[in-house]
């Protein structure tokens, strides 16, 4: 039996950290494909500016800003409620929020460790938990986790970041197994990029040495989402030669 699909123009996405960098590039690609996109992060002025600029480019209201802190459980529930109320559905979740606290293994602080884990791992778990029932009920959904090469390789100057990104891949594998057992029409993708140039963002701009152009993240996202729904595509590594 062929799994149910929906055209991009009928889908609704949430992109955390959607106001800048990788999140902005992913939001732009989704909006240009016809999706409605709720962008969420702590910096409301940045969200408003990004929404205005992308909506002007697509000549319509497709991007909706929602200020929130992924570390606050009540705000996670608020984001889900806002999206359902405003757009009636949640079809794609892109877990892009993340931060790093540079501390050596010998000098890790509890404060720095907790800040990274609460943002990069615990918050994502809580957001997925809040949204998963909607996707299962509708028998449709895609969950995209922006991990990192630091989720596959350890780096001495950011041990907490590496631990969080390794943990994200492990959590995603458990999530996939749960979805397999429920038989739900939901896919889970992990993107594991190396260094991404989010400053040289013009279409013709050359990325800085050792970095990939951020548009490669956007093109990879649209490729993954466009695959037949019975195709399994798990961890995707992207890095500069």
RODO-2510 file (C-alpha; in nm, 4 decimals, decimal comma):
residues 241
     n   res          X          Y          Z
     1     x     0,0000     0,0000     0,0000
     2     x     0,1363     0,3395    -0,0970
     3     x     0,1845     0,5715     0,2003
     4     x    -0,0242     0,8877     0,2025
     5     x     0,1503     1,2000     0,0762
     6     x     0,0651     1,5698     0,0799
     7     x     0,1802     1,8414    -0,1596
     8     x     0,4155     2,0962    -0,0040
     9     x     0,1504     2,3645    -0,0548
    10     x    -0,0745     2,1855     0,1973
    11     x     0,1929     2,1280     0,4614
    12     x     0,2840     2,3236     0,7746
    13     x     0,6344     2,3276     0,9210
    14     x     0,7878     2,4428     1,2480
    15     x     1,1515     2,5520     1,2318
    16     x     1,3205     2,6222     1,5641
    17     x     1,6033     2,8695     1,5372
    18     x     1,4367     2,9755     1,2128
    19     x     1,5314     3,3415     1,2213
    20     x     1,8988     3,3157     1,1335
    21     x     2,1656     3,0955     0,9809
    22     x     2,0758     2,7407     0,8823
    23     x     1,7213     2,7784     1,0147
    24     x     1,6566     3,0833     0,8003
    25     x     1,7855     2,9056     0,4877
    26     x     1,5611     2,6056     0,5577
    27     x     1,2620     2,8318     0,6225
    28     x     1,3191     3,0191     0,2990
    29     x     1,3303     2,6935     0,0986
    30     x     1,0129     2,5613     0,2604
    31     x     0,8240     2,8858     0,2045
    32     x     0,9315     2,9058    -0,1595
    33     x     0,8039     2,5484    -0,2009
    34     x     0,4624     2,6650    -0,0806
    35     x     0,4622     2,5540     0,2829
    36     x     0,3405     2,7577     0,5751
    37     x     0,6271     2,7876     0,8234
    38     x     0,6230     2,8853     1,1895
    39     x     0,9662     3,0089     1,2940
    40     x     1,0516     3,0055     1,6620
    41     x     1,3390     3,1318     1,8736
    42     x     1,4086     3,3642     2,1635
    43     x     1,4888     3,6763     1,9597
    44     x     1,1539     3,8218     1,8552
    45     x     1,2913     4,1175     1,6503
    46     x     1,4988     3,8761     1,4406
    47     x     1,1980     3,6496     1,3846
    48     x     0,9806     3,9415     1,2756
    49     x     1,2443     4,0690     1,0337
    50     x     1,2999     3,7254     0,8800
    51     x     0,9262     3,6613     0,8424
    52     x     0,8735     3,9985     0,6748
    53     x     1,1621     3,9482     0,4328
    54     x     1,0684     3,5955     0,3267
    55     x     0,6978     3,6794     0,2991
    56     x     0,7877     3,9709     0,0733
    57     x     1,0012     3,7407    -0,1422
    58     x     0,7239     3,4793    -0,1817
    59     x     0,4580     3,7502    -0,2169
    60     x     0,2321     3,6002     0,0457
    61     x     0,1940     3,5267     0,4154
    62     x     0,3653     3,1933     0,4631
    63     x     0,6085     3,2570     0,7482
    64     x     0,4737     3,3199     1,0975
    65     x     0,6997     3,4207     1,3881
    66     x     0,6483     3,2742     1,7355
    67     x     0,8937     3,3782     2,0102
    68     x     0,9820     3,0929     2,2430
    69     x     1,2583     2,9404     2,4524
    70     x     1,3010     2,5685     2,3900
    71     x     1,4244     2,5273     2,7478
    72     x     1,0840     2,6307     2,8876
    73     x     0,8188     2,3555     2,8833
    74     x     0,5258     2,5990     2,8913
    75     x     0,6618     2,7818     2,5873
    76     x     0,6941     2,4530     2,3972
    77     x     0,3258     2,3868     2,4602
    78     x     0,2547     2,7452     2,3535
    79     x     0,4392     2,6967     2,0242
    80     x     0,2414     2,3828     1,9427
    81     x    -0,0880     2,5520     2,0327
    82     x     0,0002     2,8606     1,8257
    83     x     0,0811     2,6485     1,5208
    84     x    -0,2357     2,4388     1,5416
    85     x    -0,4488     2,7479     1,6004
    86     x    -0,2887     2,9515     1,3223
    87     x    -0,2199     2,6831     1,0595
    88     x    -0,4401     2,3869     1,1599
    89     x    -0,1678     2,1255     1,1254
    90     x     0,1936     2,0288     1,1975
    91     x     0,3465     1,8227     0,9188
    92     x     0,7185     1,8991     0,9453
    93     x     0,9259     1,9660     1,2554
    94     x     1,2797     2,0911     1,2065
    95     x     1,4800     2,0798     1,5282
    96     x     1,7433     2,3391     1,4508
    97     x     1,7822     2,5237     1,7830
    98     x     2,1208     2,4658     1,9373
    99     x     2,4152     2,6221     2,1110
   100     x     2,7681     2,5395     2,2197
   101     x     2,9539     2,6417     2,5331
   102     x     3,3290     2,6179     2,4734
   103     x     3,4752     2,4504     2,7818
   104     x     3,7508     2,1931     2,8024
   105     x     3,6875     1,8490     2,9490
   106     x     3,8795     1,9470     3,2605
   107     x     3,6856     2,2697     3,3119
   108     x     3,3274     2,1786     3,2261
   109     x     3,0851     2,3625     3,4534
   110     x     2,7485     2,2287     3,5591
   111     x     2,5912     2,5517     3,4363
   112     x     2,7439     2,5224     3,0900
   113     x     2,6659     2,1508     3,0638
   114     x     2,3025     2,1994     3,1654
   115     x     2,2549     2,4937     2,9292
   116     x     2,3734     2,2888     2,6325
   117     x     2,1819     1,9736     2,7259
   118     x     1,8582     2,1611     2,7970
   119     x     1,8753     2,3358     2,4594
   120     x     2,0200     2,0710     2,2300
   121     x     1,8644     1,7562     2,3715
   122     x     1,6042     1,7878     2,6456
   123     x     1,4168     2,0672     2,4679
   124     x     1,4051     1,8689     2,1454
   125     x     1,2717     1,5640     2,3289
   126     x     0,9966     1,7748     2,4858
   127     x     0,9031     1,9365     2,1547
   128     x     0,8877     1,6027     1,9723
   129     x     0,6795     1,4593     2,2557
   130     x     0,4357     1,7502     2,2266
   131     x     0,4000     1,7169     1,8487
   132     x     0,4217     1,3423     1,7878
   133     x     0,0597     1,2710     1,8819
   134     x    -0,0589     1,5196     1,6185
   135     x     0,1502     1,3498     1,3497
   136     x     0,0377     1,0016     1,4543
   137     x    -0,3284     1,1109     1,4578
   138     x    -0,2943     1,2562     1,1064
   139     x    -0,0773     0,9631     0,9894
   140     x     0,1696     1,2030     0,8334
   141     x     0,4846     1,3821     0,9399
   142     x     0,8553     1,4469     0,9004
   143     x     1,0954     1,5183     1,1864
   144     x     1,4294     1,6673     1,0845
   145     x     1,7060     1,6970     1,3428
   146     x     1,9984     1,9274     1,2702
   147     x     2,2782     1,7434     1,4465
   148     x     2,6439     1,7912     1,3525
   149     x     2,9670     1,6191     1,2694
   150     x     3,0169     1,6768     1,6423
   151     x     2,7482     1,4115     1,6832
   152     x     2,9818     1,1622     1,5185
   153     x     3,3262     1,2843     1,6280
   154     x     3,4450     1,4239     1,9596
   155     x     3,6160     1,7641     1,9808
   156     x     3,8131     1,8583     2,2909
   157     x     3,6986     2,2203     2,3079
   158     x     3,3213     2,1513     2,3056
   159     x     3,2632     1,8251     2,4966
   160     x     2,9113     1,9158     2,6131
   161     x     2,8090     2,0066     2,2580
   162     x     2,9450     1,6758     2,1279
   163     x     2,7641     1,4827     2,4013
   164     x     2,4364     1,6578     2,3192
   165     x     2,4660     1,5904     1,9465
   166     x     2,5664     1,2264     1,9985
   167     x     2,2664     1,2022     2,2290
   168     x     2,0384     1,3544     1,9679
   169     x     2,1311     1,0824     1,7187
   170     x     2,0629     0,8153     1,9800
   171     x     1,7287     0,9701     2,0677
   172     x     1,6378     0,9888     1,6977
   173     x     1,7166     0,6185     1,6544
   174     x     1,4839     0,5347     1,9436
   175     x     1,2192     0,7597     1,7887
   176     x     1,2523     0,5788     1,4549
   177     x     1,2102     0,2436     1,6282
   178     x     0,8974     0,3680     1,8037
   179     x     0,7529     0,4903     1,4739
   180     x     0,8321     0,1598     1,3032
   181     x     0,6455    -0,0253     1,5768
   182     x     0,3412     0,2028     1,5545
   183     x     0,3397     0,1814     1,1733
   184     x     0,2868     0,5569     1,1489
   185     x     0,3572     0,7436     0,8247
   186     x     0,6318     0,9524     0,9861
   187     x     0,9948     0,9876     0,8790
   188     x     1,2954     1,0934     1,0865
   189     x     1,5991     1,2537     0,9232
   190     x     1,9262     1,3591     1,0869
   191     x     2,1481     1,6165     0,9188
   192     x     2,5099     1,6042     1,0361
   193     x     2,6877     1,8991     0,8771
   194     x     3,0404     2,0120     0,9292
   195     x     3,1098     2,3850     0,9332
   196     x     2,8415     2,5815     0,7463
   197     x     2,8944     2,9315     0,6064
   198     x     2,5929     3,1377     0,7113
   199     x     2,7558     3,4717     0,6290
   200     x     2,8358     3,4379     0,2569
   201     x     2,4723     3,3621     0,1778
   202     x     2,4297     3,5105    -0,1712
   203     x     2,3375     3,2527    -0,4322
   204     x     2,6628     3,3124    -0,6191
   205     x     2,8798     3,3721    -0,3126
   206     x     3,1689     3,1331    -0,2582
   207     x     3,1776     2,9838     0,0934
   208     x     3,4793     3,0456     0,3084
   209     x     3,7513     2,7754     0,2919
   210     x     3,6587     2,4636     0,4860
   211     x     3,2884     2,5547     0,5041
   212     x     2,9878     2,4580     0,2933
   213     x     2,7407     2,7141     0,1601
   214     x     2,4247     2,7206     0,3707
   215     x     2,2109     2,6679     0,0594
   216     x     2,3411     2,3108     0,0486
   217     x     2,1491     2,2499     0,3708
   218     x     1,8317     2,3871     0,2148
   219     x     1,8695     2,1818    -0,1032
   220     x     1,9354     1,8678     0,1008
   221     x     1,6225     1,9289     0,3061
   222     x     1,3997     1,9659     0,0007
   223     x     1,5548     1,6551    -0,1566
   224     x     1,4917     1,4484     0,1573
   225     x     1,1325     1,5676     0,1884
   226     x     1,0627     1,4988    -0,1796
   227     x     1,1558     1,1285    -0,1624
   228     x     0,8872     0,8596    -0,1730
   229     x     0,7589     0,8060     0,1783
   230     x     0,8574     0,4404     0,1819
   231     x     1,2236     0,5327     0,1258
   232     x     1,4428     0,5269     0,4380
   233     x     1,7051     0,8019     0,4563
   234     x     1,8660     0,8306     0,7952
   235     x     2,1845     1,0224     0,8847
   236     x     2,3069     1,2659     0,6197
   237     x     2,6627     1,4016     0,6504
   238     x     2,7635     1,7182     0,4667
   239     x     3,1050     1,8787     0,4920
   240     x     3,3605     2,0604     0,2819
   241     x     3,6407     1,8753     0,1027
***
